Amino acid sequence: MPFNKLHVPQNLSVEKCRQINDLLHDSLVENCAVNPEDYFCIVSRYAAEDMILHPTFMGERDVAATIIIDITLLAGRSDDQKEALYFDVRERLKNIGFPPENSIIYLTENGPIDWSFSQQGSVKKVLGLAPADLEKGPNLHLQRKSGSTAATRQST
């Protein structure tokens, strides 16, 4: 259950933002075993003067063109999975013509109790997850008691 937030410069096109989120989602599916139907993103745009970033901290970057990729997801991925995600996302950015050095990626992990998609309550409650279910790790595929949920990508 990742929720991606892309913090981008105002002048980055809608199409490029969609490309970035698509490659991010694909990398999460491939490297972190995310359910392909868990597709959520919000894009926040900022003026260059509104982003205060060190231009050379842990690598040089063009502050005015830097994007911040903020991923919130269920806890349980290994350090190796996270490192693979960081590397893969930057390779994919390079493949779409976006300078990977102008990206900052960070993860925030949480549990099923921290998500709610309906009036029924938390994911933990809706799915009826017991402590033993939670020990199985982050690979929860949203299955409502009355059927599965589905999300689709919107094409431009």
C-alpha positions in Angstrom: 0.0 0.0 0.0 2.3 2.7 -1.1 1.2 6.3 -1.3 3.5 8.4 -3.5 3.9 12.1 -3.2 6.0 13.9 -5.8 7.2 17.3 -4.9 8.2 18.9 -8.2 9.1 22.2 -9.7 6.2 24.2 -11.1 7.5 23.9 -14.7 7.7 20.1 -14.7 5.0 18.9 -17.2 2.0 16.8 -16.2 3.2 14.1 -18.6 6.7 14.0 -17.0 5.1 13.7 -13.5 2.9 10.8 -14.7 6.0 9.1 -16.2 7.8 9.5 -12.9 5.0 8.1 -10.9 4.5 5.2 -13.4 8.2 4.3 -13.2 8.1 4.6 -9.4 5.1 2.4 -9.2 6.7 -0.2 -11.5 9.9 -0.2 -9.5 7.9 -0.6 -6.2 6.1 -3.6 -7.7 9.3 -5.2 -9.0 11.6 -4.4 -6.0 9.3 -4.2 -3.0 6.5 -6.7 -3.9 3.9 -4.0 -3.9 0.4 -5.0 -5.2 0.1 -3.7 -8.8 -3.4 -2.4 -8.0 -2.1 -0.2 -5.2 -1.7 2.9 -7.3 -1.9 6.2 -5.5 -0.1 9.5 -6.0 -0.4 13.2 -5.4 1.8 15.8 -7.1 2.8 19.0 -5.2 4.3 21.8 -7.3 6.6 24.4 -5.9 8.3 27.6 -7.1 12.1 27.3 -7.3 12.5 29.8 -4.4 10.2 27.7 -2.2 12.5 24.7 -2.1 15.4 25.0 0.2 17.9 22.2 -0.5 21.6 21.9 -0.1 23.0 21.9 -3.7 25.9 19.4 -2.9 24.7 17.3 0.1 25.7 13.7 -0.7 25.9 14.6 -4.4 25.5 17.7 -6.6 22.1 18.7 -7.8 20.3 21.5 -9.5 18.1 22.7 -6.7 15.6 24.5 -9.1 15.1 21.2 -10.9 15.1 18.7 -8.1 12.2 16.5 -7.3 11.5 14.9 -4.0 9.9 11.4 -4.1 8.1 10.7 -0.8 6.9 7.1 -0.5 4.7 6.0 2.4 4.2 2.2 2.6 3.6 -0.7 4.8 6.7 -1.7 6.9 8.6 -4.9 6.3 10.9 -4.4 3.3 14.5 -5.4 3.8 17.4 -3.0 3.4 18.3 -4.8 0.2 14.9 -4.2 -1.2 15.1 -0.5 -0.4 18.5 -0.1 -1.9 17.4 -1.9 -5.0 14.4 0.5 -5.2 16.6 3.6 -4.9 19.0 2.4 -7.6 16.2 1.2 -9.9 14.2 4.4 -9.7 17.2 6.5 -10.6 18.0 4.2 -13.5 14.5 4.6 -14.7 14.6 8.4 -14.3 17.7 8.4 -16.5 15.9 6.3 -19.1 13.1 9.0 -19.4 15.6 11.8 -19.7 15.3 13.1 -16.1 18.7 13.7 -14.4 18.7 11.2 -11.5 21.1 13.4 -9.5 18.1 15.8 -9.3 16.1 13.4 -7.2 15.8 12.8 -3.5 13.9 9.7 -2.4 12.7 8.9 1.1 10.5 6.2 2.6 8.1 6.3 5.5 6.9 3.0 6.8 3.8 2.3 8.8 1.2 -0.5 9.5 -2.3 -1.5 8.4 -3.8 0.4 11.3 -2.4 3.6 9.8 -4.4 3.4 6.6 -8.1 4.0 6.0 -9.8 4.1 2.6 -13.4 4.0 3.6 -15.9 4.7 6.3 -15.4 1.1 7.6 -12.2 2.1 9.3 -8.6 1.0 9.0 -7.2 -1.5 6.6 -6.4 -3.7 9.6 -10.1 -3.6 10.7 -11.6 -3.9 7.2 -9.4 -6.9 6.3 -9.9 -8.4 9.8 -6.1 -8.8 10.3 -5.0 -10.6 13.4 -1.4 -10.2 14.8 -0.4 -13.4 13.0 -1.5 -11.9 9.7 0.7 -8.9 10.3 3.8 -11.0 10.9 3.5 -12.2 7.3 4.9 -8.9 6.1 3.8 -6.1 3.8 2.4 -8.1 1.0 -1.2 -7.5 1.9 -3.4 -7.5 -1.2 -6.5 -5.5 -0.5 -9.4 -7.9 -0.5 -12.7 -6.6 0.7 -14.9 -9.1 2.4 -17.3 -8.6 -0.5 -14.8 -8.7 -3.3 -11.5 -7.1 -4.4 -10.8 -3.5 -4.9 -9.2 -2.3 -8.1 -7.3 0.8 -9.2 -6.3 1.7 -12.7 -3.8 4.1 -14.1 -5.3 7.1 -15.9 -3.7 7.7 -19.2 -3.1 11.2 -20.5 
